[in-house]
Amino acid sequence: MSRYYEDKPEGCACAGVKEDLGVCLLQSDCLLKEGKSPRQCLEAGNCEALKSSFFECKRSMLDARSRFRGRTDIDTMLKPS
């Protein structure tokens, strides 16, 4: 469940997805009930959709085609209309 608000963290195109991934991990049962670390929960498969979205966002920043097409901002693609 993504959180969208006006004052998103600045710094990169992926900051919003990164924050959503962190919130998802911190609220997961793996962390709260089992007492595992966020890294262990991420490796166990929690928050898989946000993990793949964050990976795609980071990969799009390194894509050489973005010089011609422009960098895609994952936050604007995921934002509900």
Distance bins in CASP14 RR format, pairs under 12 A and 6 or more apart:
PFRMAT RR
TARGET T0000
AUTHOR 0000-0000-0000
RMODE 2
METHOD distances of the structure
MODEL  1
1 20 0 0 0 0 1 0 0 0 0 0 0
1 21 0 0 0 0 0 1 0 0 0 0 0
1 23 0 0 0 0 1 0 0 0 0 0 0
1 24 1 0 0 1 0 0 0 0 0 0 0
1 27 0 0 0 0 1 0 0 0 0 0 0
1 47 0 0 0 0 0 1 0 0 0 0 0
1 49 0 0 0 0 0 1 0 0 0 0 0
1 50 0 0 0 0 1 0 0 0 0 0 0
1 78 0 0 0 0 0 1 0 0 0 0 0
1 80 0 0 0 0 0 1 0 0 0 0 0
2 8 0 0 0 0 0 1 0 0 0 0 0
2 16 0 0 0 0 1 0 0 0 0 0 0
2 17 0 0 0 0 1 0 0 0 0 0 0
2 18 0 0 0 0 0 1 0 0 0 0 0
2 19 0 0 0 0 1 0 0 0 0 0 0
2 20 1 0 1 0 0 0 0 0 0 0 0
2 21 0 0 0 0 0 1 0 0 0 0 0
2 22 0 0 0 0 0 1 0 0 0 0 0
2 23 0 0 0 0 1 0 0 0 0 0 0
2 24 0 0 0 0 1 0 0 0 0 0 0
2 47 0 0 0 0 0 1 0 0 0 0 0
2 49 0 0 0 0 1 0 0 0 0 0 0
2 50 1 0 0 1 0 0 0 0 0 0 0
2 53 0 0 0 0 1 0 0 0 0 0 0
2 54 0 0 0 0 0 1 0 0 0 0 0
2 74 0 0 0 0 0 1 0 0 0 0 0
2 75 0 0 0 0 1 0 0 0 0 0 0
2 77 0 0 0 0 0 1 0 0 0 0 0
2 78 1 0 0 1 0 0 0 0 0 0 0
2 79 0 0 0 0 1 0 0 0 0 0 0
2 80 0 0 0 0 1 0 0 0 0 0 0
3 9 0 0 0 0 0 1 0 0 0 0 0
3 16 0 0 0 0 1 0 0 0 0 0 0
3 17 0 0 0 0 0 1 0 0 0 0 0
3 19 1 0 0 1 0 0 0 0 0 0 0
3 20 1 0 1 0 0 0 0 0 0 0 0
3 21 0 0 0 0 0 1 0 0 0 0 0
3 22 0 0 0 0 0 1 0 0 0 0 0
3 23 1 0 0 1 0 0 0 0 0 0 0
3 24 0 0 0 0 1 0 0 0 0 0 0
3 27 0 0 0 0 0 1 0 0 0 0 0
3 50 0 0 0 0 0 1 0 0 0 0 0
3 75 0 0 0 0 0 1 0 0 0 0 0
3 78 0 0 0 0 0 1 0 0 0 0 0
3 79 0 0 0 0 0 1 0 0 0 0 0
3 80 0 0 0 0 0 1 0 0 0 0 0
4 16 0 0 0 0 1 0 0 0 0 0 0
4 17 0 0 0 0 0 1 0 0 0 0 0
4 19 0 0 0 0 0 1 0 0 0 0 0
4 20 0 0 0 0 1 0 0 0 0 0 0
4 75 1 0 0 1 0 0 0 0 0 0 0
4 76 0 0 0 0 0 1 0 0 0 0 0
4 78 0 0 0 0 1 0 0 0 0 0 0
4 79 1 0 1 0 0 0 0 0 0 0 0
4 80 1 0 0 1 0 0 0 0 0 0 0
4 81 0 0 0 0 0 1 0 0 0 0 0
5 16 0 0 0 0 1 0 0 0 0 0 0
5 19 0 0 0 0 0 1 0 0 0 0 0
5 20 0 0 0 0 0 1 0 0 0 0 0
5 75 0 0 0 0 0 1 0 0 0 0 0
5 79 0 0 0 0 0 1 0 0 0 0 0
7 15 0 0 0 0 0 1 0 0 0 0 0
7 16 0 0 0 0 0 1 0 0 0 0 0
7 19 0 0 0 0 0 1 0 0 0 0 0
8 14 0 0 0 0 0 1 0 0 0 0 0
8 15 1 0 0 1 0 0 0 0 0 0 0
8 16 1 0 1 0 0 0 0 0 0 0 0
8 17 0 0 0 0 0 1 0 0 0 0 0
8 18 0 0 0 0 0 1 0 0 0 0 0
8 19 1 0 0 1 0 0 0 0 0 0 0
8 20 0 0 0 0 0 1 0 0 0 0 0
8 73 0 0 0 0 0 1 0 0 0 0 0
8 74 0 0 0 0 0 1 0 0 0 0 0
8 75 1 0 0 1 0 0 0 0 0 0 0
8 76 0 0 0 0 0 1 0 0 0 0 0
8 78 0 0 0 0 0 1 0 0 0 0 0
8 79 0 0 0 0 0 1 0 0 0 0 0
9 15 1 0 1 0 0 0 0 0 0 0 0
9 16 1 0 0 1 0 0 0 0 0 0 0
9 17 0 0 0 0 0 1 0 0 0 0 0
9 18 0 0 0 0 1 0 0 0 0 0 0
9 19 1 0 1 0 0 0 0 0 0 0 0
9 20 0 0 0 0 0 1 0 0 0 0 0
9 22 0 0 0 0 0 1 0 0 0 0 0
9 75 0 0 0 0 0 1 0 0 0 0 0
10 16 0 0 0 0 0 1 0 0 0 0 0
10 19 0 0 0 0 0 1 0 0 0 0 0
10 75 0 0 0 0 0 1 0 0 0 0 0
11 18 0 0 0 0 0 1 0 0 0 0 0
11 19 0 0 0 0 0 1 0 0 0 0 0
11 61 0 0 0 0 0 1 0 0 0 0 0
11 73 0 0 0 0 0 1 0 0 0 0 0
11 75 0 0 0 0 0 1 0 0 0 0 0
12 18 0 0 0 0 1 0 0 0 0 0 0
12 19 0 0 0 0 0 1 0 0 0 0 0
12 54 0 0 0 0 0 1 0 0 0 0 0
12 57 0 0 0 0 1 0 0 0 0 0 0
12 58 0 0 0 0 1 0 0 0 0 0 0
12 60 0 0 0 0 0 1 0 0 0 0 0
12 61 1 0 0 1 0 0 0 0 0 0 0
12 71 0 0 0 0 1 0 0 0 0 0 0
12 73 0 0 0 0 1 0 0 0 0 0 0
12 74 0 0 0 0 0 1 0 0 0 0 0
12 75 0 0 0 0 0 1 0 0 0 0 0
13 53 0 0 0 0 0 1 0 0 0 0 0
13 54 0 0 0 0 0 1 0 0 0 0 0
13 56 0 0 0 0 0 1 0 0 0 0 0
13 57 1 0 0 1 0 0 0 0 0 0 0
13 58 0 0 0 0 1 0 0 0 0 0 0
13 59 0 0 0 0 0 1 0 0 0 0 0
13 60 1 0 0 1 0 0 0 0 0 0 0
13 61 1 0 0 1 0 0 0 0 0 0 0
13 62 0 0 0 0 0 1 0 0 0 0 0
13 66 0 0 0 0 0 1 0 0 0 0 0
13 70 0 0 0 0 0 1 0 0 0 0 0
13 71 1 0 0 1 0 0 0 0 0 0 0
13 72 1 0 0 1 0 0 0 0 0 0 0
13 73 1 0 1 0 0 0 0 0 0 0 0
13 74 1 0 0 1 0 0 0 0 0 0 0
13 75 1 0 0 1 0 0 0 0 0 0 0
13 76 0 0 0 0 1 0 0 0 0 0 0
13 77 0 0 0 0 0 1 0 0 0 0 0
13 78 0 0 0 0 0 1 0 0 0 0 0
14 20 0 0 0 0 0 1 0 0 0 0 0
14 21 0 0 0 0 1 0 0 0 0 0 0
14 50 0 0 0 0 0 1 0 0 0 0 0
14 53 0 0 0 0 1 0 0 0 0 0 0
14 54 1 0 0 1 0 0 0 0 0 0 0
14 55 0 0 0 0 1 0 0 0 0 0 0
14 56 0 0 0 0 1 0 0 0 0 0 0
14 57 1 1 0 0 0 0 0 0 0 0 0
14 58 1 0 1 0 0 0 0 0 0 0 0
14 59 0 0 0 0 1 0 0 0 0 0 0
14 60 0 0 0 0 1 0 0 0 0 0 0
14 61 1 0 0 1 0 0 0 0 0 0 0
14 62 0 0 0 0 0 1 0 0 0 0 0
14 71 0 0 0 0 0 1 0 0 0 0 0
14 72 0 0 0 0 0 1 0 0 0 0 0
14 73 0 0 0 0 1 0 0 0 0 0 0
14 74 1 0 0 1 0 0 0 0 0 0 0
14 75 0 0 0 0 1 0 0 0 0 0 0
14 77 0 0 0 0 0 1 0 0 0 0 0
14 78 0 0 0 0 0 1 0 0 0 0 0
15 21 0 0 0 0 0 1 0 0 0 0 0
15 22 0 0 0 0 0 1 0 0 0 0 0
15 54 0 0 0 0 0 1 0 0 0 0 0
15 57 0 0 0 0 1 0 0 0 0 0 0
15 58 0 0 0 0 0 1 0 0 0 0 0
15 61 0 0 0 0 0 1 0 0 0 0 0
15 73 0 0 0 0 0 1 0 0 0 0 0
15 74 0 0 0 0 0 1 0 0 0 0 0
15 75 0 0 0 0 1 0 0 0 0 0 0
16 22 0 0 0 0 1 0 0 0 0 0 0
16 23 0 0 0 0 1 0 0 0 0 0 0
16 24 0 0 0 0 0 1 0 0 0 0 0
16 50 0 0 0 0 1 0 0 0 0 0 0
16 53 0 0 0 0 1 0 0 0 0 0 0
16 54 0 0 0 0 1 0 0 0 0 0 0
16 57 0 0 0 0 1 0 0 0 0 0 0
16 73 0 0 0 0 1 0 0 0 0 0 0
16 74 0 0 0 0 1 0 0 0 0 0 0
16 75 1 0 1 0 0 0 0 0 0 0 0
16 76 0 0 0 0 0 1 0 0 0 0 0
16 78 0 0 0 0 1 0 0 0 0 0 0
16 79 0 0 0 0 0 1 0 0 0 0 0
17 23 0 0 0 0 0 1 0 0 0 0 0
17 24 0 0 0 0 0 1 0 0 0 0 0
17 47 0 0 0 0 0 1 0 0 0 0 0
17 49 0 0 0 0 0 1 0 0 0 0 0
17 50 1 0 0 1 0 0 0 0 0 0 0
17 51 0 0 0 0 1 0 0 0 0 0 0
17 52 0 0 0 0 0 1 0 0 0 0 0
17 53 1 0 1 0 0 0 0 0 0 0 0
17 54 1 0 1 0 0 0 0 0 0 0 0
17 55 0 0 0 0 1 0 0 0 0 0 0
17 56 0 0 0 0 1 0 0 0 0 0 0
17 57 1 0 1 0 0 0 0 0 0 0 0
17 58 0 0 0 0 1 0 0 0 0 0 0
17 60 0 0 0 0 0 1 0 0 0 0 0
17 61 0 0 0 0 0 1 0 0 0 0 0
17 73 0 0 0 0 0 1 0 0 0 0 0
17 74 1 0 1 0 0 0 0 0 0 0 0
17 75 1 0 0 1 0 0 0 0 0 0 0
17 76 0 0 0 0 0 1 0 0 0 0 0
17 77 0 0 0 0 0 1 0 0 0 0 0
17 78 1 0 0 1 0 0 0 0 0 0 0
17 79 0 0 0 0 0 1 0 0 0 0 0
18 24 0 0 0 0 0 1 0 0 0 0 0
18 25 0 0 0 0 0 1 0 0 0 0 0
18 47 0 0 0 0 0 1 0 0 0 0 0
18 50 0 0 0 0 1 0 0 0 0 0 0
18 51 0 0 0 0 0 1 0 0 0 0 0
18 53 0 0 0 0 1 0 0 0 0 0 0
18 54 1 0 1 0 0 0 0 0 0 0 0
18 55 0 0 0 0 0 1 0 0 0 0 0
18 57 0 0 0 0 1 0 0 0 0 0 0
18 58 0 0 0 0 1 0 0 0 0 0 0
18 74 0 0 0 0 0 1 0 0 0 0 0
18 75 0 0 0 0 0 1 0 0 0 0 0
19 25 0 0 0 0 0 1 0 0 0 0 0
19 26 0 0 0 0 0 1 0 0 0 0 0
19 50 0 0 0 0 1 0 0 0 0 0 0
19 54 0 0 0 0 0 1 0 0 0 0 0
19 75 0 0 0 0 0 1 0 0 0 0 0
20 26 0 0 0 0 0 1 0 0 0 0 0
20 27 0 0 0 0 0 1 0 0 0 0 0
20 47 0 0 0 0 1 0 0 0 0 0 0
20 49 0 0 0 0 1 0 0 0 0 0 0
20 50 1 0 1 0 0 0 0 0 0 0 0
20 51 0 0 0 0 0 1 0 0 0 0 0
20 53 0 0 0 0 1 0 0 0 0 0 0
20 54 0 0 0 0 1 0 0 0 0 0 0
20 57 0 0 0 0 0 1 0 0 0 0 0
20 74 0 0 0 0 0 1 0 0 0 0 0
20 75 0 0 0 0 1 0 0 0 0 0 0
20 78 0 0 0 0 1 0 0 0 0 0 0
21 27 0 0 0 0 0 1 0 0 0 0 0
21 28 0 0 0 0 0 1 0 0 0 0 0
21 38 0 0 0 0 1 0 0 0 0 0 0
21 41 0 0 0 0 0 1 0 0 0 0 0
21 42 0 0 0 0 1 0 0 0 0 0 0
21 45 0 0 0 0 0 1 0 0 0 0 0
21 46 0 0 0 0 1 0 0 0 0 0 0
21 47 1 0 1 0 0 0 0 0 0 0 0
21 48 0 0 0 0 0 1 0 0 0 0 0
21 49 0 0 0 0 1 0 0 0 0 0 0
21 50 1 0 1 0 0 0 0 0 0 0 0
21 51 1 0 0 1 0 0 0 0 0 0 0
21 52 0 0 0 0 0 1 0 0 0 0 0
21 53 1 0 0 1 0 0 0 0 0 0 0
21 54 1 0 1 0 0 0 0 0 0 0 0
21 55 0 0 0 0 0 1 0 0 0 0 0
21 57 0 0 0 0 0 1 0 0 0 0 0
21 58 0 0 0 0 0 1 0 0 0 0 0
21 74 0 0 0 0 0 1 0 0 0 0 0
22 28 0 0 0 0 1 0 0 0 0 0 0
22 31 0 0 0 0 0 1 0 0 0 0 0
22 38 1 0 0 1 0 0 0 0 0 0 0
22 39 0 0 0 0 0 1 0 0 0 0 0
22 41 0 0 0 0 0 1 0 0 0 0 0
22 42 0 0 0 0 1 0 0 0 0 0 0
22 46 0 0 0 0 0 1 0 0 0 0 0
22 47 1 0 0 1 0 0 0 0 0 0 0
22 50 0 0 0 0 1 0 0 0 0 0 0
22 51 0 0 0 0 0 1 0 0 0 0 0
22 54 0 0 0 0 1 0 0 0 0 0 0
23 31 0 0 0 0 0 1 0 0 0 0 0
23 38 0 0 0 0 0 1 0 0 0 0 0
23 47 0 0 0 0 1 0 0 0 0 0 0
23 50 0 0 0 0 1 0 0 0 0 0 0
24 30 0 0 0 0 0 1 0 0 0 0 0
24 31 0 0 0 0 1 0 0 0 0 0 0
24 38 0 0 0 0 1 0 0 0 0 0 0
24 41 0 0 0 0 1 0 0 0 0 0 0
24 42 0 0 0 0 1 0 0 0 0 0 0
24 45 0 0 0 0 0 1 0 0 0 0 0
24 46 1 0 0 1 0 0 0 0 0 0 0
24 47 1 0 1 0 0 0 0 0 0 0 0
24 48 0 0 0 0 1 0 0 0 0 0 0
24 49 0 0 0 0 1 0 0 0 0 0 0
24 50 1 0 1 0 0 0 0 0 0 0 0
24 51 0 0 0 0 1 0 0 0 0 0 0
24 53 0 0 0 0 0 1 0 0 0 0 0
24 54 0 0 0 0 0 1 0 0 0 0 0
25 31 1 0 0 1 0 0 0 0 0 0 0
25 32 0 0 0 0 0 1 0 0 0 0 0
25 36 0 0 0 0 0 1 0 0 0 0 0
25 37 0 0 0 0 1 0 0 0 0 0 0
25 38 1 0 1 0 0 0 0 0 0 0 0
25 39 0 0 0 0 1 0 0 0 0 0 0
25 40 0 0 0 0 1 0 0 0 0 0 0
25 41 1 0 1 0 0 0 0 0 0 0 0
25 42 1 0 0 1 0 0 0 0 0 0 0
25 43 0 0 0 0 0 1 0 0 0 0 0
25 44 0 0 0 0 0 1 0 0 0 0 0
25 45 0 0 0 0 0 1 0 0 0 0 0
25 46 1 0 0 1 0 0 0 0 0 0 0
25 47 1 0 1 0 0 0 0 0 0 0 0
25 48 0 0 0 0 0 1 0 0 0 0 0
25 50 0 0 0 0 1 0 0 0 0 0 0
25 51 0 0 0 0 1 0 0 0 0 0 0
25 54 0 0 0 0 0 1 0 0 0 0 0
26 32 0 0 0 0 1 0 0 0 0 0 0
26 35 0 0 0 0 0 1 0 0 0 0 0
26 36 0 0 0 0 0 1 0 0 0 0 0
26 37 0 0 0 0 0 1 0 0 0 0 0
26 38 1 0 0 1 0 0 0 0 0 0 0
26 41 0 0 0 0 1 0 0 0 0 0 0
26 42 0 0 0 0 0 1 0 0 0 0 0
26 46 0 0 0 0 0 1 0 0 0 0 0
26 47 0 0 0 0 1 0 0 0 0 0 0
27 33 0 0 0 0 0 1 0 0 0 0 0
27 38 0 0 0 0 0 1 0 0 0 0 0
27 41 0 0 0 0 0 1 0 0 0 0 0
27 46 0 0 0 0 1 0 0 0 0 0 0
27 47 0 0 0 0 1 0 0 0 0 0 0
27 50 0 0 0 0 0 1 0 0 0 0 0
28 34 0 0 0 0 1 0 0 0 0 0 0
28 35 0 0 0 0 0 1 0 0 0 0 0
28 36 0 0 0 0 1 0 0 0 0 0 0
28 37 0 0 0 0 0 1 0 0 0 0 0
28 38 0 0 0 0 1 0 0 0 0 0 0
28 40 0 0 0 0 0 1 0 0 0 0 0
28 41 1 0 1 0 0 0 0 0 0 0 0
28 42 0 0 0 0 1 0 0 0 0 0 0
28 44 0 0 0 0 1 0 0 0 0 0 0
28 45 0 0 0 0 1 0 0 0 0 0 0
28 46 1 0 1 0 0 0 0 0 0 0 0
28 47 1 0 0 1 0 0 0 0 0 0 0
28 48 0 0 0 0 0 1 0 0 0 0 0
28 50 0 0 0 0 0 1 0 0 0 0 0
28 51 0 0 0 0 0 1 0 0 0 0 0
29 35 0 0 0 0 1 0 0 0 0 0 0
29 36 0 0 0 0 1 0 0 0 0 0 0
29 41 0 0 0 0 1 0 0 0 0 0 0
29 44 0 0 0 0 0 1 0 0 0 0 0
29 46 0 0 0 0 1 0 0 0 0 0 0
29 47 0 0 0 0 0 1 0 0 0 0 0
30 36 1 0 1 0 0 0 0 0 0 0 0
30 37 0 0 0 0 1 0 0 0 0 0 0
30 38 0 0 0 0 1 0 0 0 0 0 0
30 39 0 0 0 0 0 1 0 0 0 0 0
30 40 1 0 0 1 0 0 0 0 0 0 0
30 41 1 1 0 0 0 0 0 0 0 0 0
30 42 0 0 0 0 1 0 0 0 0 0 0
30 43 0 0 0 0 1 0 0 0 0 0 0
30 44 1 0 1 0 0 0 0 0 0 0 0
30 45 0 0 0 0 1 0 0 0 0 0 0
30 46 1 0 1 0 0 0 0 0 0 0 0
30 47 0 0 0 0 1 0 0 0 0 0 0
31 37 1 0 0 1 0 0 0 0 0 0 0
31 38 1 0 0 1 0 0 0 0 0 0 0
31 39 0 0 0 0 0 1 0 0 0 0 0
31 40 0 0 0 0 1 0 0 0 0 0 0
31 41 1 0 1 0 0 0 0 0 0 0 0
31 42 0 0 0 0 1 0 0 0 0 0 0
31 44 0 0 0 0 0 1 0 0 0 0 0
31 46 0 0 0 0 1 0 0 0 0 0 0
31 47 0 0 0 0 0 1 0 0 0 0 0
32 38 0 0 0 0 0 1 0 0 0 0 0
32 41 0 0 0 0 1 0 0 0 0 0 0
32 46 0 0 0 0 0 1 0 0 0 0 0
33 41 0 0 0 0 0 1 0 0 0 0 0
33 46 0 0 0 0 0 1 0 0 0 0 0
34 40 0 0 0 0 1 0 0 0 0 0 0
34 41 0 0 0 0 1 0 0 0 0 0 0
34 44 0 0 0 0 1 0 0 0 0 0 0
34 46 0 0 0 0 0 1 0 0 0 0 0
35 41 0 0 0 0 1 0 0 0 0 0 0
35 44 0 0 0 0 0 1 0 0 0 0 0
36 42 0 0 0 0 1 0 0 0 0 0 0
36 43 0 0 0 0 1 0 0 0 0 0 0
36 44 1 0 0 1 0 0 0 0 0 0 0
36 45 0 0 0 0 0 1 0 0 0 0 0
36 46 0 0 0 0 1 0 0 0 0 0 0
37 43 0 0 0 0 1 0 0 0 0 0 0
37 44 0 0 0 0 0 1 0 0 0 0 0
37 46 0 0 0 0 0 1 0 0 0 0 0
38 44 0 0 0 0 0 1 0 0 0 0 0
38 45 0 0 0 0 0 1 0 0 0 0 0
38 46 0 0 0 0 1 0 0 0 0 0 0
38 47 0 0 0 0 1 0 0 0 0 0 0
38 51 0 0 0 0 0 1 0 0 0 0 0
39 45 0 0 0 0 0 1 0 0 0 0 0
39 46 0 0 0 0 0 1 0 0 0 0 0
39 51 0 0 0 0 0 1 0 0 0 0 0
40 46 0 0 0 0 1 0 0 0 0 0 0
41 47 1 0 0 1 0 0 0 0 0 0 0
41 48 0 0 0 0 0 1 0 0 0 0 0
41 51 0 0 0 0 0 1 0 0 0 0 0
42 48 0 0 0 0 1 0 0 0 0 0 0
42 50 0 0 0 0 1 0 0 0 0 0 0
42 51 1 0 0 1 0 0 0 0 0 0 0
42 52 0 0 0 0 0 1 0 0 0 0 0
42 54 0 0 0 0 0 1 0 0 0 0 0
42 55 0 0 0 0 0 1 0 0 0 0 0
43 51 0 0 0 0 1 0 0 0 0 0 0
44 51 0 0 0 0 0 1 0 0 0 0 0
45 51 1 0 0 1 0 0 0 0 0 0 0
45 52 0 0 0 0 0 1 0 0 0 0 0
47 53 0 0 0 0 1 0 0 0 0 0 0
47 54 0 0 0 0 1 0 0 0 0 0 0
47 55 0 0 0 0 0 1 0 0 0 0 0
48 54 0 0 0 0 0 1 0 0 0 0 0
48 55 0 0 0 0 0 1 0 0 0 0 0
49 55 0 0 0 0 0 1 0 0 0 0 0
49 56 0 0 0 0 0 1 0 0 0 0 0
49 78 0 0 0 0 0 1 0 0 0 0 0
50 56 0 0 0 0 0 1 0 0 0 0 0
50 57 0 0 0 0 0 1 0 0 0 0 0
50 74 0 0 0 0 0 1 0 0 0 0 0
50 78 0 0 0 0 1 0 0 0 0 0 0
51 57 0 0 0 0 0 1 0 0 0 0 0
51 58 0 0 0 0 0 1 0 0 0 0 0
52 58 0 0 0 0 0 1 0 0 0 0 0
52 59 0 0 0 0 0 1 0 0 0 0 0
52 74 0 0 0 0 0 1 0 0 0 0 0
53 59 0 0 0 0 0 1 0 0 0 0 0
53 60 0 0 0 0 0 1 0 0 0 0 0
53 72 0 0 0 0 0 1 0 0 0 0 0
53 74 1 0 0 1 0 0 0 0 0 0 0
53 75 0 0 0 0 1 0 0 0 0 0 0
53 77 0 0 0 0 1 0 0 0 0 0 0
53 78 1 0 0 1 0 0 0 0 0 0 0
54 60 0 0 0 0 0 1 0 0 0 0 0
54 61 0 0 0 0 0 1 0 0 0 0 0
54 74 0 0 0 0 1 0 0 0 0 0 0
54 75 0 0 0 0 0 1 0 0 0 0 0
54 78 0 0 0 0 0 1 0 0 0 0 0
55 61 0 0 0 0 0 1 0 0 0 0 0
55 62 0 0 0 0 0 1 0 0 0 0 0
55 74 0 0 0 0 0 1 0 0 0 0 0
56 62 0 0 0 0 0 1 0 0 0 0 0
56 63 0 0 0 0 0 1 0 0 0 0 0
56 72 0 0 0 0 1 0 0 0 0 0 0
56 73 0 0 0 0 0 1 0 0 0 0 0
56 74 1 0 0 1 0 0 0 0 0 0 0
56 77 0 0 0 0 1 0 0 0 0 0 0
56 78 0 0 0 0 0 1 0 0 0 0 0
57 63 0 0 0 0 0 1 0 0 0 0 0
57 66 0 0 0 0 0 1 0 0 0 0 0
57 71 0 0 0 0 1 0 0 0 0 0 0
57 72 0 0 0 0 1 0 0 0 0 0 0
57 73 0 0 0 0 1 0 0 0 0 0 0
57 74 1 1 0 0 0 0 0 0 0 0 0
57 75 0 0 0 0 1 0 0 0 0 0 0
57 76 0 0 0 0 0 1 0 0 0 0 0
57 77 0 0 0 0 1 0 0 0 0 0 0
57 78 0 0 0 0 1 0 0 0 0 0 0
58 71 0 0 0 0 0 1 0 0 0 0 0
58 72 0 0 0 0 0 1 0 0 0 0 0
58 74 0 0 0 0 1 0 0 0 0 0 0
59 65 0 0 0 0 0 1 0 0 0 0 0
59 66 0 0 0 0 0 1 0 0 0 0 0
59 71 0 0 0 0 0 1 0 0 0 0 0
59 72 0 0 0 0 0 1 0 0 0 0 0
59 74 0 0 0 0 0 1 0 0 0 0 0
60 66 1 0 0 1 0 0 0 0 0 0 0
60 69 0 0 0 0 1 0 0 0 0 0 0
60 70 0 0 0 0 1 0 0 0 0 0 0
60 71 1 0 0 1 0 0 0 0 0 0 0
60 72 1 0 1 0 0 0 0 0 0 0 0
60 73 0 0 0 0 1 0 0 0 0 0 0
60 74 1 0 0 1 0 0 0 0 0 0 0
60 75 0 0 0 0 0 1 0 0 0 0 0
60 77 0 0 0 0 1 0 0 0 0 0 0
61 67 0 0 0 0 0 1 0 0 0 0 0
61 70 0 0 0 0 0 1 0 0 0 0 0
61 71 1 0 0 1 0 0 0 0 0 0 0
61 72 0 0 0 0 1 0 0 0 0 0 0
61 73 0 0 0 0 0 1 0 0 0 0 0
61 74 0 0 0 0 1 0 0 0 0 0 0
62 71 0 0 0 0 0 1 0 0 0 0 0
63 69 0 0 0 0 1 0 0 0 0 0 0
63 70 0 0 0 0 1 0 0 0 0 0 0
63 71 0 0 0 0 1 0 0 0 0 0 0
63 72 0 0 0 0 1 0 0 0 0 0 0
64 70 0 0 0 0 0 1 0 0 0 0 0
64 71 0 0 0 0 0 1 0 0 0 0 0
65 71 0 0 0 0 1 0 0 0 0 0 0
65 72 0 0 0 0 0 1 0 0 0 0 0
66 72 1 0 0 1 0 0 0 0 0 0 0
66 73 0 0 0 0 0 1 0 0 0 0 0
71 77 0 0 0 0 0 1 0 0 0 0 0
72 78 0 0 0 0 0 1 0 0 0 0 0
73 79 0 0 0 0 1 0 0 0 0 0 0
END
